């Protein structure tokens, strides 16, 4: 079974966290919270707005570029040092 890349997981989590943000006027209720409360329309509005802001706003571009750099660094580290692992003998992650 292939082990997940720590850098890939971290970059994906950064983007997912940005996409989950809610609107401050509604008490910063996130997309996942809207889904659990059954408000699909509000969740879709928030995730659509966040996806557009991810590519157009200054804060979104910072998150996106950081995620790309982190994933790229992990890819290069896996290419140059393929046997580096984090953790013990049974539970470990590849860089």
C-alpha positions as CSV (number, residue, x, y, z in Angstrom):
1,X,0.0,0.0,0.0
2,X,1.5,3.4,-1.0
3,X,2.1,5.8,1.9
4,X,0.8,9.4,1.5
5,X,3.2,12.2,1.0
6,X,3.3,14.5,4.0
7,X,4.0,17.6,1.9
8,X,1.1,16.7,-0.5
9,X,-1.2,16.3,2.4
10,X,-0.1,19.6,4.0
11,X,-0.6,21.5,0.7
12,X,-4.0,20.0,0.1
13,X,-5.1,20.8,3.7
14,X,-4.1,24.4,3.3
15,X,-6.2,24.7,0.2
16,X,-9.1,22.8,1.8
17,X,-9.0,25.1,4.8
18,X,-9.2,28.2,2.6
19,X,-12.1,26.7,0.7
20,X,-14.0,25.9,3.9
21,X,-14.0,29.5,5.2
22,X,-17.4,31.0,6.0
23,X,-18.6,34.5,5.7
24,X,-17.9,36.7,8.7
25,X,-21.4,38.3,8.6
26,X,-22.9,34.9,9.5
27,X,-20.5,34.2,12.4
28,X,-17.8,32.6,10.1
29,X,-19.9,29.5,9.6
30,X,-17.8,27.2,7.3
31,X,-18.9,25.1,4.4
32,X,-18.7,21.9,6.3
33,X,-20.8,23.3,9.1
34,X,-23.4,24.5,6.5
35,X,-23.5,21.0,5.1
36,X,-24.0,19.3,8.4
37,X,-26.8,21.7,9.2
38,X,-28.4,20.8,5.9
39,X,-28.1,24.2,4.3
40,X,-26.8,23.1,0.9
41,X,-27.5,26.4,-0.9
42,X,-25.4,28.4,1.6
43,X,-22.6,25.8,1.5
44,X,-22.5,26.0,-2.3
45,X,-22.5,29.8,-2.3
46,X,-19.6,29.9,0.2
47,X,-17.4,27.3,-1.6
48,X,-18.1,28.9,-5.0
49,X,-17.1,32.3,-3.6
50,X,-14.0,30.9,-1.9
51,X,-12.9,29.1,-5.0
52,X,-13.0,32.3,-7.0
53,X,-11.2,34.2,-4.2
54,X,-8.5,31.5,-4.1
55,X,-7.4,32.5,-7.6
56,X,-8.2,36.2,-7.5
57,X,-7.6,37.7,-4.0
58,X,-4.3,38.5,-2.5
59,X,-4.8,36.1,0.4
60,X,-6.0,33.3,-1.8
61,X,-3.0,33.7,-4.1
62,X,-0.7,33.4,-1.1
63,X,-2.4,30.2,0.1
64,X,-2.3,28.8,-3.4
65,X,1.3,29.7,-4.1
66,X,2.4,28.3,-0.7
67,X,0.6,25.0,-1.4
68,X,2.3,24.7,-4.8
69,X,5.7,25.5,-3.4
70,X,5.2,23.0,-0.6
71,X,4.0,20.2,-2.9
72,X,6.9,20.9,-5.4
73,X,9.5,20.8,-2.7
74,X,8.1,17.5,-1.5
75,X,8.2,16.1,-5.0
76,X,11.8,17.2,-5.5
77,X,12.7,15.7,-2.1
78,X,11.1,12.4,-3.1
79,X,13.0,12.4,-6.4
80,X,16.4,13.2,-4.9
81,X,16.0,11.2,-1.6
82,X,13.6,8.4,-2.4
83,X,14.1,6.4,0.8
84,X,13.6,9.1,3.4
85,X,10.7,8.3,5.7
86,X,9.3,10.0,8.8
87,X,8.2,7.8,11.7
88,X,8.8,4.3,12.9
89,X,9.0,0.9,11.2
90,X,5.3,0.2,11.1
91,X,3.8,3.7,10.9
92,X,5.7,6.1,8.7
93,X,5.1,8.7,6.0
94,X,7.2,9.4,3.0
95,X,8.3,13.0,2.4
